C-alpha cells in the first residue's frame, strides 16, 4: 500500500488520541489508520493497526511470539507499528 503524503504530515504533527476504556477496549483514528487495543483475558492484551480505507491489517499482536500484558504496552506497540508503517519517528 502506498502512504499518502497527507498521512505522513498528519502523523508528524499530531499523535494518536485514544478513545474508549483504556483499561479494556480502546481505539484511535490516526492519519488514516485505526489503532485498537483490547483486554482479552487474564493478563493478555491484543492490539492491531488497520488501514481505514482498504481495511487491510498492517500489524497486530497476533504476529508476535510475546504476550502483551497491559493496555499501556499494547497502545504503545500499536502506535510504534503505525509510526513504522508511516515512516515517522517512533517516540
N, C-alpha and C positions, 0 to 999 in steps of 0.2 A: 504494500500500500504506500502511496505517496503522501507525504505530510504536506499539508497546505501551509503557505507562508504565514497566514493569519494564526494558525495553531501554534507555531513556534513563538510568534510575537506575544500572543496571549499567555503562553506558558512562562515566558521570560519576565513578563510584567506582573503576573499575579499567581499566587499559589492556590492550590485547591481549597475550597471551603466545604467542609464535611457537614452533612445534614443527617438527622435521624438520631437514634440512640447510640452514642459512641461506645456503650458497653454491651451492645447486642447486634444491631444491624444498621449500617450507615452507608451513605454514598456521597459522591462528589461529582458534579458535572464540571469538567475542566478541559479547556482547549480542544473541544470536540470529542473528548473521551469520557467514559463513565467509569469511575473508580468505585469499587464496592468492597466492604469488609463486613464479615458476619460471623458471630459466635455460633459454633455448630453444636458441640457437646463437650463435656468435661472441660479441658483447658485448650481445646482445639479451635483455631480461627481459620476461616477461609477468606481469601481476597482475590480480586480479579480486576483487570483493566480491559475495557471493550471499546472499540471504535464505534461511536454512536451512529455514524452514517451507514456503515456497512454491516454493523452487528458482529464483526469479527473479533474474537477474543485475542488480545495482544499478549497477555501474560496472566498467570494465575498461580495460586499456591499449589494447585494440583500438579504443577510441573517441577516442584521442588521436593527433594527427599527429606527435608527437615520439617518439623512441626512449628507452626506459628502459634504462640501461646498467649497473645494479648491483642487487644484491639489497637493499641498504640503501635505495636510492632507490625501488625497487618496493614494499617493505614500507611505507615512509613514505607513498607515494601511495595505497596500499590503505587504510591507516589514516586518512588525510585524507578519502578518499572515504566511508569508513564514518562518520566523525565528522560530515561534512557531511550525510549521509543521516539520521543520528540526531539532528541538530541539537544537537551538543555541541561545545564549543570545540576548535579544532584546536591541537595543541601544537607 
